[in-house]
Amino acid sequence: MREATLRDIETFWRDLFGLAADQLWRQATVQHPHSRLGAYEGWYVAWKAHGVHVSAPASADADDVATLLAMSPSELQNPAFWQEFAHRRSLRVVGPAVHHYLDDDPGVPADVEQVDPVRLTLLRNRATPQEWEDSGVPEALAAGGEALAVWGSTGDDERPWVPALLGGAVLTETAGARRDIGLLVAQDARGGGVGFRLGQAAASYAISWHGWARWTARTSNGPSLRLARRLGFEPYATALALKRAE
């Protein structure tokens, strides 16, 4: 990544956790209550190299905060610790996920079309609930975002004249611009390069408009991690969130 891109990314993470420049990824910190995350009632944790940073909600117990401050970075980088921490507080863990970045424009394939994010709701029943949640489409529908789609040449048996939606991508906001890529490919359309073309196009739009793109993939999602590597994204940091169990 270019030096200017790395500066932008590090500024984003420092601001998120209210850190000084010499604290980022060099030690364990706990911010209580949230600063940038505001009224968010969950916890957010990120780590890289020798550092780990925790942002705790205003409702966090002071004893919990004190306990975390006494722990080592290696202990706080263990997802199993956060699973147990969440379980004892009736929270659920979202992640962990690896945040990747790219600032080299890969170009836009010819068959990728810009669409209204609402069109991507056609994919909701063609993926798992977790895939739908992770795709970023719900966020794009709620808060606005750019959307892209790849269509098949024919539809289903009932409406063969209507092109079938094979997959979609969205760009939602991170660091003040629409750089965050979400991706969803219909289960019956996987393995044919649809995800690669959508990821390539989304990255190209984000980079050409805003300088760089972000790709987030759960550590358990091997296909997404491999796709990020194929597209040229560089892994940067790992993060997880703790939210109220639904």
N, C-alpha and C positions, 0 to 999 in steps of 0.2 A: 504493500500500500504506500501511496505517496505520503510524505511527511505532513502535509497539510491535512490530509484525511485522518491520519492518526491523531493529530492535535484535536480535530473536531470530535472524534470518538472519545478520546480521553476527557475532554471537557464535558461531554454529555454524562459520562459515568461519575466524574467528580461532582458535578452539580446534582445528580440524582441522589447521592449519599451525603452531600454537604461536606466534601473533603477538600483539604489543602492539596496542592500539587505533589508534595512529598509524602502524602499518605496513600495515594492510589496504588492498590495491589502490593503494598509493602508491609501491611500489618492488619490486625483485626480491629474493626470499628463497629459501633452500634449507634445508630442515630435514633433518638427517641425524644419527641414524636417525629413522624415524617416531616420532611421539609417539602421537597418537590412533589411527593406523592400525596400531599394534602390530607384530605379526609378519607383516603383509602383505608378500609378497616382490616386489611390483611397485612402480612409481613412480606418483605422482599429481600432476597439474599443473592449476592453475586460473588464469584471468586475467580481469581487468576493468579498464577505464579505463587508468591508467598503471601498474598493478601486475600482477605474476605471481608465483605461489607454487608451490614444488616441494617435495614430500615424498618423500624417497629412502629405500629400504630399508637395513637394516643391512649388507647384502651389497654395497652400492654402492661402486665404486672411489673412493678419496679423490681421485684425479686428475680423475675425472668431476665430482665435487662442486666442486672448485676451478675447473674450467673453467666450469661453470654460474654460479658466483658472480661470475665476471668478465664475464659477458655482460649485455647491456642488456635491459630489459623487452620492447622491440619484437622483439628476436631470439628471446626465449623464448616469445613469443606466436605464433610462426610454426609452424603444424602440420607444414609440410614439414621443419623442423629436427628435430622429434620423430620423424617417420617415419624419417629417416636415422639418428638416434640409436638408435632401436629396432632398425633393421635390422642395424646393426653389433654389436649385443649379443644377437642372436637373440631379440628380444622382438617382440610384436605390439602395435599401437596400438588401443585401444578408444576410439572417438570421433574427433574432438572432438564434444562435445554441449553444448547450451545449457541451463542450469538456469533454469526459470521459476517464479514464485511468484504465489499468489493468496490473498487473505484476504476476498473478498466472496462469500458463500454463494450459489451459483446455483440451489439447490433440486434435488430428486430427481425425475426423470421416473417416471411410474407403472409403466412396463413393465420397470424394472430391479429385479432380484431379488438378494438376498444369498444366496451359496452357499458351500460348502466349496471352498477353492482346488483340491482334487483334481479337481473337476468340469471345471476349465479345461484339463486335459490332453487333453480331446477336441479342442482346437484345435491341438495340436502338429503334426499332419500337414496342417493347413490353412493353414500359413504357412511362410515360409522359416526356416532355422535361425537366421539373424541376428535376424529378427523375434521368434522364440521367446526367444532370449537377451536381447534388449532389453526384452521385455515385463514383466519383473519376476516373472513366474509361477514360474520355477524358484526364485527367492529366497523367494517366499511359501511354496512347497512345503517348502523346506529349513528355514526359520527361523520360519515362521508368519506369518500376515497375514490381513487381511480380503479377501474376494473378492466381486465382483458379476458378474452375467451378464444378457445379453439373449437370449431364446429366440425362434425362429421358430414359426409356427403349425403347421407340418408338418415331418416328418423327411425322410429320404432315400427312395429308391425301394424299398429293402429293408424299411425299418421306418417307413412313413408315419405311423403312430400315435404315434411318439415325437417330441416337439418337438426341432427342430434348434438347437444352440448356435450363435448368430451371432457372439458376441464376449464377452470378459470383461475385467474390470479388477481390479487388486489394489492394496491399500494396505500398504506395507511401511515399516519404521522409518527415519526421519531425524530428527536432533535430539531423540532420546529419545521419539518418538511416531510412530504410523502415519500419516504425512502424504505419503509418497512414492507417486505414482501410476504404475502400470504398466498398459499397455493392449494388447490383442491382439484384432483383428477377423479372422474367417475371410476368406480372399481372395475367396471367392465371395459375400460379404455386404457388401462395401465400396461406398461411395457412396450408401448409404441412410440415413445419419444414426446408425447404430449406435454408432460411435466417439464422436460428440458426446454422445449420451445417457449412455454409460458414463462418459466424462470428467466430465460435469456431475454425475452421481451420486457418483462417487469424490471429486471436489473438495468437494461438499457435505458428505459424511460427514467428511472430514478437517478441514474448517473448523469444522463444528459441534462436533466432538469436541475438536479440538486447536488451533483458531485460524487455521491456514493450511495450504496444500497446496503440494507441489512437483511440477513436471512437467519431465522431462528428455527432450530430443529431439536426436538427432544432427544436426549441421549439414547432413548430406547427405539427411536425411529431411524433404523438403518437406511432405508431408501432415501429419506430426506437428507440425511448426513452425506450419503454418497452423491446425491444430486448436487448439493452445495459444492462439494469438491470438484465435480465435473464442470460446473459453471465457473470455477475459479475463485470462489469465496474462500477467505482465510478465517479459520476459527480464532476467536479472540478471548471470550470469557464465557463462563457457565453461570446460569442463574436459575433460581426457583422462587415460587411464590407460595404462601400459605393463605388459604381462604376459608371462609366458613363453609362447612359441609352442607351440601344441598339436600 
